[in-house]
Amino acid sequence: MVSTRHPQGKSNKPVGKRDYETFKAAILSALRRKELTHTELLNELTGSLKGKFTGNVGWHLMVVKLDLEARKVIERTSSSPQKYRLK
């Protein structure tokens, strides 16, 4: 299990190591191409993980995305709507 972090210091949920690594790689791969909103990122991951992951994509995306923000790997833009990008 990976003990994930939250950017505001709140508690975050633990995630299985394999699931964490799968989502981390998918998020970083998607954001290497361009900045994405949460919905765009969810759509990207739903497509790229189809057949490779059977759990709740939205939940895992949120937990791993918050962890990557807390670790300063990705960041939110100040645009409206907010987008995510590599830091």
Contacts in CASP RR format, 6 or more apart in sequence:
PFRMAT RR
TARGET T0000
AUTHOR 0000-0000-0000
METHOD contacts of the structure
MODEL  1
MVSTRHPQGKSNKPVGKRDYETFKAAILSALRRKELTHTELLNELTGSLK
GKFTGNVGWHLMVVKLDLEARKVIERTSSSPQKYRLK
1 14 0 8 1.000
1 15 0 8 1.000
1 16 0 8 1.000
1 17 0 8 1.000
2 14 0 8 1.000
2 15 0 8 1.000
2 16 0 8 1.000
2 17 0 8 1.000
2 20 0 8 1.000
2 67 0 8 1.000
3 12 0 8 1.000
3 14 0 8 1.000
4 12 0 8 1.000
4 13 0 8 1.000
4 14 0 8 1.000
4 15 0 8 1.000
4 20 0 8 1.000
4 63 0 8 1.000
4 64 0 8 1.000
4 66 0 8 1.000
4 67 0 8 1.000
4 70 0 8 1.000
5 12 0 8 1.000
5 66 0 8 1.000
5 67 0 8 1.000
5 70 0 8 1.000
5 71 0 8 1.000
6 12 0 8 1.000
6 66 0 8 1.000
6 67 0 8 1.000
6 70 0 8 1.000
7 66 0 8 1.000
7 69 0 8 1.000
7 70 0 8 1.000
9 70 0 8 1.000
12 63 0 8 1.000
12 66 0 8 1.000
12 67 0 8 1.000
12 70 0 8 1.000
13 63 0 8 1.000
15 23 0 8 1.000
15 60 0 8 1.000
15 63 0 8 1.000
15 64 0 8 1.000
19 53 0 8 1.000
19 60 0 8 1.000
20 64 0 8 1.000
20 67 0 8 1.000
22 49 0 8 1.000
22 52 0 8 1.000
22 53 0 8 1.000
23 45 0 8 1.000
23 60 0 8 1.000
23 61 0 8 1.000
23 64 0 8 1.000
24 64 0 8 1.000
24 68 0 8 1.000
26 44 0 8 1.000
26 45 0 8 1.000
26 48 0 8 1.000
26 49 0 8 1.000
27 41 0 8 1.000
27 45 0 8 1.000
27 61 0 8 1.000
27 64 0 8 1.000
27 65 0 8 1.000
27 68 0 8 1.000
27 74 0 8 1.000
28 68 0 8 1.000
28 73 0 8 1.000
28 74 0 8 1.000
28 86 0 8 1.000
29 48 0 8 1.000
30 36 0 8 1.000
30 41 0 8 1.000
30 44 0 8 1.000
30 45 0 8 1.000
30 48 0 8 1.000
31 41 0 8 1.000
31 74 0 8 1.000
31 84 0 8 1.000
31 85 0 8 1.000
31 86 0 8 1.000
32 86 0 8 1.000
35 77 0 8 1.000
35 83 0 8 1.000
35 84 0 8 1.000
35 85 0 8 1.000
36 44 0 8 1.000
36 83 0 8 1.000
36 84 0 8 1.000
37 81 0 8 1.000
37 82 0 8 1.000
37 83 0 8 1.000
37 84 0 8 1.000
38 65 0 8 1.000
38 82 0 8 1.000
38 84 0 8 1.000
40 83 0 8 1.000
41 61 0 8 1.000
41 65 0 8 1.000
41 84 0 8 1.000
42 57 0 8 1.000
42 58 0 8 1.000
42 61 0 8 1.000
45 57 0 8 1.000
45 58 0 8 1.000
45 61 0 8 1.000
46 57 0 8 1.000
49 57 0 8 1.000
53 60 0 8 1.000
65 74 0 8 1.000
65 84 0 8 1.000
68 74 0 8 1.000
69 75 0 8 1.000
69 76 0 8 1.000
72 87 0 8 1.000
73 86 0 8 1.000
73 87 0 8 1.000
74 84 0 8 1.000
74 85 0 8 1.000
74 86 0 8 1.000
74 87 0 8 1.000
75 84 0 8 1.000
75 85 0 8 1.000
75 87 0 8 1.000
76 82 0 8 1.000
76 83 0 8 1.000
76 84 0 8 1.000
77 83 0 8 1.000
77 84 0 8 1.000
77 85 0 8 1.000
END
